[in-house]
C-alpha cells in the first residue's frame, strides 16, 4: 500500500485489519491480537512526520454509528 503513493481504502474483516495495523507499525502479524476493532469501526493508518514513522492516526472510531 505504501507503494501506491496516495490514499488507499481497505475494507476487510476485523482480524485482517488488526494484522494490517500490526504490520504497518513493523510488528509481527501476531501482534494484531493486541488491537481491538469493533464492527464498522473507522481506522486511519498514516505517518507521524515522514514515511519512516508509521503511526495509527485513528483507531476503532464508531462515532458515526451514534446518529439516530
C-alpha positions as CSV (number, residue, x, y, z in Angstrom):
1,X,0.0,0.0,0.0
2,X,2.9,2.4,0.7
3,X,4.0,2.0,-2.9
4,X,0.7,3.4,-4.2
5,X,1.8,6.9,-3.3
6,X,-1.7,8.2,-2.4
7,X,-4.7,7.4,-0.2
8,X,-5.9,3.8,-0.1
9,X,-9.2,2.5,1.2
10,X,-9.3,-1.1,2.6
11,X,-12.4,-2.9,3.6
12,X,-12.0,-6.3,5.3
13,X,-12.7,-8.4,8.4
14,X,-11.5,-7.1,11.8
15,X,-8.9,-9.8,12.1
16,X,-7.3,-9.0,8.8
17,X,-7.3,-5.2,9.6
18,X,-5.7,-5.8,13.0
19,X,-2.9,-7.8,11.4
20,X,-2.6,-5.0,8.8
21,X,-2.2,-2.4,11.6
22,X,0.5,-4.5,13.4
23,X,2.5,-4.9,10.1
24,X,2.1,-1.2,9.4
25,X,3.9,-0.5,12.7
26,X,6.6,-3.0,11.9
27,X,5.3,-5.6,14.4
28,X,4.9,-9.3,13.6
29,X,1.5,-10.3,12.3
30,X,0.7,-12.0,15.6
31,X,0.8,-8.5,17.2
32,X,-2.6,-7.9,15.7
33,X,-4.1,-9.7,18.6
34,X,-3.5,-6.6,20.8
35,X,-5.7,-4.4,18.6
36,X,-9.4,-4.4,19.3
37,X,-11.7,-3.5,16.5
38,X,-15.5,-3.3,16.6
39,X,-18.0,-3.6,13.8
40,X,-17.9,-0.7,11.4
41,X,-15.0,1.0,13.3
42,X,-13.1,3.5,11.3
43,X,-9.3,3.5,11.4
44,X,-6.6,5.6,9.7
45,X,-3.0,4.5,9.3
46,X,-0.6,7.2,8.4
47,X,2.7,8.7,9.5
48,X,3.9,10.9,12.3
49,X,6.4,13.2,10.5
50,X,7.6,11.2,7.5
51,X,7.5,7.8,5.8
52,X,10.0,6.4,8.3
53,X,7.5,7.0,11.2
54,X,4.3,4.9,10.6
55,X,1.5,5.7,13.1
56,X,-2.1,4.8,13.9
57,X,-3.8,8.2,13.4
58,X,-7.3,6.9,14.3
59,X,-8.4,3.5,15.7
60,X,-11.9,2.0,16.1
61,X,-13.8,5.2,15.8
62,X,-17.5,4.3,15.9
63,X,-19.0,7.8,16.5
64,X,-20.7,7.7,13.1
65,X,-22.9,4.8,14.4
66,X,-24.4,7.0,17.2
67,X,-26.5,9.0,14.7
68,X,-30.2,8.5,15.1
